[in-house]
């Protein structure tokens, strides 16, 4: 999220984002990680039972870990509720029109181009180029309409979902299916994002643990802090990690 800082958005957009329950994960995630520790623990992951295997037994990441480490709420609706993995083009056009105000013609020009047909995906840099910088667009006189403010917030959330919550090997691509989680915008704060991020990370670890797979995806800040939390001796090898002596269990680690 270093390429799209919330400070560059107007007060109305910031208010929506900060009250969503999602932004705390942005604040507590990192762009770099301890590759040695993450790779080592990934090799110990068994997807059949979603646990890490050790000589002394099994351990696993749970939603409460996401709450303690990233600050994401656990109680709430499932993100899988009413979520369709395959939306029709008609459903996509209607959804994008509703949440961002884009008509069909505008949308077609921004889809990722496939070999023969457009894919149901957007490039993150395209989303950022179109919507970022609302603080300048809004000015001192609130030039942006309420619908434009909401569209900017939706775009930012879409960027967060792809970059922080549901990261995968595609990196700079986001599926339009995720727009379902942003409609209506008021429902974003009611989801159990802690459960969603752990489920996604476990799925990515399962793939990464397979033979001939070298890339690990998912929110690795969550995994790395979980490792250091349970195996503190590994912190000694990471000069970038600093323990906060004032930390208490009412705040994210």
N, C-alpha and C positions, 0 to 999 in steps of 0.2 A: 504493500500500500504506500510505499515511499513516493511513488509517482503520482499519487492522487491524495494529497493531504487535506483533511477536513477543514483546516484553517483557511483554505482557499475558497470556501463556500460561504454563502451569506448566512445570516443568523437564523433565518427561518428553516433553511435546509439543515443546518447544524442541530437545531432543536429536534427535528424529526429523527435524525440519525442517532443522536445521543440518547434519546428516549426509547430507542428501538430494542435495547437489550442485546444488540449485535456489536455495537461499536467497542464494547469492552474487550472483545476478542482481538480487534485491530490493535488496541493499545497494548495488549499483553502478548502479542505474537512478534516473532523476530524473522528477519530475512535470511540470516545465517544460522547454521546449527553445527553441533558436534557430530561430524560425519562418522567418526570411529565408533562412538557410543551408539548412535542410531543404527548403523549398519550391523553392529554386533548383536543388538537386541532384536533387530529385524530377522536375523538368521535363526533366532530362537522362537519365532512366532509360528504357531500351528493354526492354520485357518480352519481346520476341521472342528476345533473346539474354542477358537478365538482366545487363546491364552498363550502366554510366554512360558516356555518350558525351561526349568532350571534343575540342577542336580538335587536341590532340596524340595522341589515341588513346582506348582504352577502359580502364575500371577496373571492378572488381566487389568486392562484399563476399563474404568466404569464411568458413567456420566458424572458422578460426584467428583471425579478427578478433573473434569473439564470445568466444573463449577469452582473448585478450589484453586486451580491453576490459571484458568483464563477468565473466570468470572461469569461464565455463561450460565443462564438459569437452566435448571433441570425439570422443574415442574412446568407443565404446559401441554399444549397440543402436539401431536406427532406431525412431523413434516411430511410423513407419508400419507396423511389423511387427505383424500381427494386428489392426490398427486398422480398425474398421468405421465408415463414415461414417453409416450408417443402422441404428440399433439398433431392434429391435422393442420394443414396450411390455413384453413378457414379459422380454426380456433386460435392459431398464432396471431393472425392479423387482428382478430377481434380483441385478444388479450393485450397486444401491444398498443392498439388504439386506445384502449381503456386506461392503461396505466401510464403511458407516455405520450399519447396524443398523435402517434405516427399513423399516417394512412398507409394503405398497401403499397403505393408507389414509392413512398419514402423508405419503407422497410426493405423492399427488394434491393435497393441500391446499397444496403449496408450488410447484407448477409455474406458470410464467408463463401467464396466461390469454389465449387467443386469441379471435378473434371467435366461433368455434363450438366449438373443441376446445382443450384445454390443449396448449401447446407443449412440446417436449422440452428445456426450458431452465429455469434457476433465476435469480432475481435475486441479485446479489452481496450486497446489503444483507440479504436474507433469510438467506443462508448465514452472514453475519457475525453477525447477530442471534441465531441459534440456537446457534452454536458458539464465538464469541469470548468471552474472559474466563475461560479455564479456571483461571487462577491463583487466582481467587476461589472458583471452584467446587470446586477440589481442596483448598484450605486447607493446613494443616500436617500433616494426617493421611492424605494421598493418598486422598481420598474417591472420586475418579473411578476406575472400573474400567479395566483395560487396553484393553478394547474401546472405551470412551468416549474414552480418550486417542488411540487410533488413529483414531477417527472425527473427532476434532477436527483431527488432523494432515491427514487426507484433505481436510477442508473447507478448511483453510488452503492446501494445495497447489492445490486447485481454484480458489481465489481468486488465487493466484499465476499459474497458467496463464492465467487470463482477463485479469489486470491487467498482467502483465509479459511473459510469453512469447508468447502468442497474442492480443494485443490487436487488436480490430477496431472497427468503427464503432458496434457495439451498446453498447459502454462498460460498462454495469452489468449485462450479461446473460452467463451462461455456459452452454454446451451440456453436457448430461449425457453426451455422447459422450466427453468428456475424462476421465471416470471410468475409462475403459479403461486410461489411462496410469498409474493409481494402484492397479491390481490386478495382482499383489499389491504392497503398499506397499514391500516390500523391494527391488523392481525399479526404483524411481524413480531411485536413484543410478546405475543401469547404462545409462541412455539417453544418447545423444549430443545433449544439449540445445543445444550450440553449433550443430550442423547444423540442428536443428529451428527455432531462433529466426531464423537467417539465411534459411532457406527461406520462413518465414512473412513476414518483413520484405520480401523480394524480391517475394513475391506481392502484398503490400499496396502496394508502390511501383509495381508494374505497373498496378494499378487507379487509384492516385492520379495517375499520369502521363497518364491519358487526358483528352481534352477534356471540359470541363464538370464535372470532379471537383475539389473544393476541399479535401477532408479527407485527411490522411495518417495512417495507422495503423501499428501494429507497434511494436517497441521502438525509439523514437526516440533514446534515450540511446546506443544502439549506433551508429546512423547519425550522430548529431552528433559523437561522439568520433572516429569514423572520418574524418569530414570535417576536423575540426581536426588530426587526426594527419597527414593527407596534405596539407592546405592550412593550415598553421599561421598564415599571415598573417590568416586570418579570425577568429582568436581575439581580435584587437585590438578588434573591434567588440562583444565580449560581456563586460560588466563582471562577470558572475557566474562566469566561468571563472577558476580559479586553477591554475597549473601547480605540481605537486609536485616540488621539486628533488631529493627523496630517492627518487623512483620508480625501480624497476628492473624488468626484464622477467620477474621471477618472480612479480609480483603484477599484478592487474588495473589498468588505467590509471585 
